[in-house]
């Protein structure tokens, strides 16, 4: 029987390998169905999802309200391009700007597109409002950042796999250490051509690196004092993931430019957005930026419903409470563990650091055993495992998941 099961999975895995680009290294599991916090593979084995498609399905897989909206709108009108108005975009823009407290929203599709949009807005603002000579605008970024994989974005990546042999790289970016307010301050003082500071409130791909309390508010203050835009990439950390609507809500750190994506559609279709106030956003004029699919009526209807689910279903508070419970339980386990060094995170964005070097296979092997035991997670940076279930998870479900995680970790204790 096991050979038959393996044969079915291998059939789909081989199709991808033989006919697709080899740009990912997925965990060997083939999924066919999702509902809430659960996923099922092609052999009907059931799993807890502890990755949430990198925080794209905060509202849970196939949330009925979002799916109903998706189906309903798809039968009416899906795409007009921005050559014409549609009856969903303005309503979505009004709802989202009111929710997040901004004047304007520019709609895009993927997270990387939204980051590119923020870069263009900040540069244009720097040239036309701040008075920096054209082509001299610079943006500060942090070591170990992850903002996407487009040509411009990889140019300021710290990850060699994303960057090497894809040059020539785009200039105009200055690297500083993450969570180092002195480096930010010194860089701003010494360079008057800086237009923005692009930062993740928590570095997700780098292993859920959480800055010290006060870092974001100090960074925002320093940026304001130097007439520099504070740009927050909340693609992974926003929309309830950290136990607040935005991770920057934990401090007095309102972004001048806010970047959203992933869970903005509840994981159904690509939807992203950049929000800012009028004095910043209005530097973009017709023909200077846009997207055929950005702001389409299907995406607009779905995004509004996805945002409503976050608040109506109390998912943000659920993330905060269950995240605290999860970290407390893991910290208790760590007290007598040799395999786990620490747990870190906010809300339901968490990671454990495995007591091994980043070149080892230990974290990968732990994830394989978690899969065997009914829970799906994925390593990052070699020896770190990210744990981020959908925010619809219940107290009893997370207790069950903790049992699976502890049971699996015990198999690897020295």
N, C-alpha and C positions, 0 to 999 in steps of 0.2 A: 504493500500500500504506500509506504514512504517513497518508493521509487516512482510511483505514478504521480504522487503529489509533487515531487521534485521535478519530474518531467514536464508537468503543466507549467510550473513557474519558469523553468529554463526555456521553454518555448518562447515566452514573451520576452524574457531577458535577452535571448539570442537574436530575436527580431530587432530589438533596439541596437544591440551591439553590431549586427551585420549591416544595418541600413541607416544608422544614425551616426552623427558626429560623436566622438568620444570626449565630450566636454564635461561630463559628470561622472562621479563614482558613487552611484546609489547603493544604499543598503540592499542586499538581495532579498527583496520581498516585492510581489506584484499585486497591487491593490485594484479593487474593482468597485468598491462601494464605501460610502461614508455617511455617518449620521451622528450629529452631536459630537461627543468626544471619541467616537469609535470609528474604526476602519476595518474592512474585511478584505482578505486577499482572494485570489482566484480559486482557492481551495476552500473558501468559506470560513477560514480561521479568523477569529475576531481579535482585534488589538485596541488598546488605548493609544491614542495619538498624543505623543508628548513633544511634537515639533510644531504642529499647527501650520504646516507649510511655511515655516519661517515667520510665524505670526500673521499670516494672511487670513486664517480662519478663526479669528478671535471669537466670532459669533457661533462657532461650531459648524461642522460639515452640514451642508444642505439645510440651513435654517429655513423652516417652512415659510416664514414671512418674507424672507429675501427671495426664495425660490418662486413663491407665488407672484411677487412683483416682477421677477425676471421673466417668467412665462407670460404674464399678462401684457407687459410692455413689448415683448418680442413678437407678439401677434399684431401689434398696432404699428409700430415704427421703430426701427433699430438704428438707422444712420441717415443723417442729412448732410453731413460735413458742416463746417462752419460758414459755408457760403450762404446758408439760410438760418433763420431762427428755428428753434423747436419749442414745444410747449412744456418741456421737462427741465431744461438746463437752467433757466432763470430761477425756477422754484428751488432747485437743488442748491444753486449758488446762495440764495437768500437764507435757506435753512442752515447751510454749513457755515457761512460767515457769521450768522447770529450765534451759532453753537460755540464757535471757537473765538469769537470776538475780534473779527477783522473786517475791513471794508470790502475787500475784493478777493476773488478766487480765480485762478487760471487753471483750467482742467487739462490734464494729460492722461496718459494710459499707464505706463510702467513707472516704477520707482526711479529707475535710472533717468528716464525722461524728465521727471520732476526735479531731480538734482541738477540736470543740465539746464532746466528752465531757471532755477534759482541762481545758477552761475551767471546766466545771461542777464537776468534782471539786475543782479548786484553790480555787474560790470557796467551796464548801461547807466544805472543810477550813479555809480562812481564817476563816470565820464561827464554826464550831463548835469548832475545835481551837485556832487562834491567838487567837481572841477579838476579831476585828474586827467592828465593828457591821454588821448586815445592810445590804446595798446600798452599802457603802463599800469593798468589796474591789476592788483594782486589780491589773492584770497589766502587766508591762513587755514590750514588743515592740520589734523592731528596724526601722529604716528599710529599705526595699526588701525587706521580708519577702514570702513567699508561703506561705500556709497553707490556701488554698481560696477558695471564692467564695460561701459562705453569707452571710446578712445580717449576722450578728455578725462574721464573719471579715473581710468587706470593710470593716467599720467601722474596722479598724486597718490596712488596706492602705495602701501608699504609692503604688499604681498608680491613677492617675486614671480609667483606663478601667474598672477594676473597681468604682470607688467613686462617681464622679460621678452624680448624679441617682437614686441608689438609697437616699437617706436617707428618714427620719431615721436617723442612725447610732447604733449601740449604744455607750454610754459605758463607762468602766471600764478604759481602756487608756492607757498612757504610752509614747511613742515615744522611743527613744534611738538613736544611731548604732550600726551593727553594728561589731564588732571594736574597741570602745572600752571598755576595762575601767574607766576612770576615770568615764565617764558612768554606767555601771551602779552603781558604788560610791557615787557622789554622790547618785544618785536613791534608792538604798536607804536611805542615811543620813538623807535629808531627808523621807522619806515612810514612815510606819509602817503604812499601810493596804495595802501591797503583799503579795500572796499568792504570786505566781509570776513567773518570768522565762521567757517562751516564745521559743525560739530554734531556728533551723536550724543544725546544726553546720557545714554549708556551704550557702550560699544558692544553690539550684539555678536557680530561675526567673529570678533576678536576674543570671544569667550565670556561675554556678559561682564565686561569691566565697568564697575560702578564707581564714579568719581566720589571724592569726599564731599560731605555736606557743605554747601555753600559755594562750591566750585562754579556751578552754572550761574548763580545770581551775581557772583563777583565778575565772571566773564561778561555777562550782559552789561553790568555797570561800567566796566572798563571800555567795552565797545562803544557804549553811548558817549562816554567822556571823550573818546577819540573820533567820534563821527564815523563809526564803522558799523556795518550791519551785522547783527547777531542772527545767524542762520542755523536753525535746528532741523536736522534730519530725523524726523520722528516716524519714518516709514515702518520701522520695527517696534519702536518704543511707544508709539502713540496709540490712540484708540482703545484705551483701557488696559493695555497689556501690563503696565507697571503698577496698576492700582489707582491711577488717576487718568482723567481723559487724555492728558499729555504728560509725559515724564517731566517736562519743564514746569508743570504745575506744582511740583513739590517745592519749588523755590520761587523767588521773585525774579523770574527769568523768561518773561514773555518774548518769544522770538520776533525779530523784525520781519523775518521771512520764515514761514513754517512749511515744511515739506511733509506730505502725507502720501501713503500708498497702501499696498497689501490689503489689510482688513477694511479698507475704504469700500470694498465691494463684498465683504464677507467671503472672500475667496472664490467668487464666481467668475468674474471677468476682470481683465486688467483695468484698474481705475486709479489714478493718482491726481494729486492737486498741489498747487502752491498758493499759499494765502499770505497777504500782506495788506497794509493800509494804502490808501490812495496815493500819497506822495511818493511811495516807492513803486507800486504796481503801475502807475500811470506813465512811467517812462516807456512802457511797451505800447507801441502804436500798431495799427493795422498793417499786416504784411511782415512784421518783424519777428513774430513767433507764432506757433500754432501746431495743429495736428489734425489730420482728416478725421480721425476717430475720437480725438479729445473732446469731451463734452457732448458725446452722442446721446440721444434720448434714452437708449437702453441703459447706458452707464449712469446717467444722471438719476434715473428712477431707482436703480438698484443701490446707488451710493447713499441716497437719502434714506432709503429703508434700512440699509446696513447701519447707518449712524443712529437711527431711531431705536433699533434693536439694542444697541449698546446701553442706551439710557433707560429705555422702557423695561428691559429685562434685568436691570440692576447688575449688569456684568462687571462694571468698573469696581464697585464695592466688593463683589464676589472675588475679583482678582486680588484685591488688597488683602482681604481676610485669609483666603486660602493660600496665598503666597507666603504670608507670615507663618501660617501653620506648617507649610511644606518645609521652609527653611529651618524652623525650630526642630522639626522631626529629624531632618538630615543632620543638623548640628549635634543632636543627641547621639545619632549613630556614629558620627565622626569621632566622638570622645574615645571610643574603643576600636577605631578602625585603623588599619595600616594601608588601606588601598585608596581612601579618599582623604585629601588634605584639607579641603574647604569647600563651602558652598557660598555663592554670592548671587545677588539679584534684588529685584524689586517686583512686587506683585507676582504675577505668574510668568515672569521672565527670569529664569534662574539657570545656573550652571554649577556643576561640581568639577573640581580639579582632581584628576587622578594622580596618585603618587607614583609617577613614572615620567620619563622624559618625553618630549614632544615628538620624538621619532619612533616611539614604541607603538605597538599594535594593541596595547592593553585596552585603551578606551574603545577602539573598534570592536575588539572581541567582547567587551562588556555589552556593547550595543547589540551584537549578534545574539548574546544570551538573553538580553532583555526582550528581543524579538521572539525568541523561542518561548519566553515566559509570558508573552502577550502584551508587550509594551514597545512602542516604536520611538526611538530617539536617535540622534546622530552626533558623532564627535565633531569638534572644530578645533583647529590648531593642535591636532595630534593627541593631546592628553586631557582635553576638556570635553565634557558632555553637556549639551544644552537640554534643559527641561522646560518646555513651554506648552502646556496643554491648552486646548480651547477654553475660553473664559466661562463657558457654560458648565464646566465640570462641577460636580457637587462634592460636599464634604465626604460622603460615604465613598464616592468614586476615587477621590484623591487619597483616602485612607487605603483603599485597595491597591492603588498604584504605588504608594509608599511601601506596602508589603512586598510587592513585586520587585521594586528597586532594591530594597534591603536584602531580600532573599538572593537576588542576583549578585549583588556586591559581595555577599558573604562567600560566594563561590570563588572569588578572586582574592580573598584575604590571605596574606602571607602566613 
